Amino acid sequence: MSKRRKTGYKIDSEYFAQLDYLGAEYSAALEKIEEQNKDIRKLIALLVEHDVPIPGNIIDQYIRRAPEETHDIQEVEKELPFN
């Protein structure tokens, strides 16, 4: 009979330490990005409040606009459940 030799894998602790470090840095970067987006939205709101003109592409990038809906009175009446 032949002897089977088990091949063990050497666990590289440096590799896992780097993965942990990168994971923590990635999480911190995501939090910072979210914080900056909130700050940008607040700044844009203040600029709009004080009637400072802002280019539309900047507003579109950071602020979701409500869709403009135009309803005729007849269409609205059709949608109402009580007639």
C-alpha positions, 0 to 999 in steps of 0.5 A, a space after each residue: 500500500 502506498 502512503 498518502 501524504 496530506 497536503 496542508 495549505 499554509 495560511 498566510 496571515 499577512 494576506 488576511 490582515 491586508 484584506 481586513 485593512 482594505 475592507 475597513 478602508 473601503 467601508 470608511 470611504 463609502 461612509 465618507 462618500 455618503 456624508 459628502 453627498 448629504 453635504 452637497 444636497 444641503 448646499 444645493 438646497 441653500 443655494 436654491 433657497 437664496 435664488 442662486 442660479 445652479 446649472 441643471 446638470 449639477 441639480 440632476 446629478 445630486 437631486 431627484 426631481 419630481 416628475 411633472 404630471 399634467 392631468 386634465 380634470 376629466 382624467 382625475 375624475 376618472 381615477 377617483 373611486 367615488 363618483 
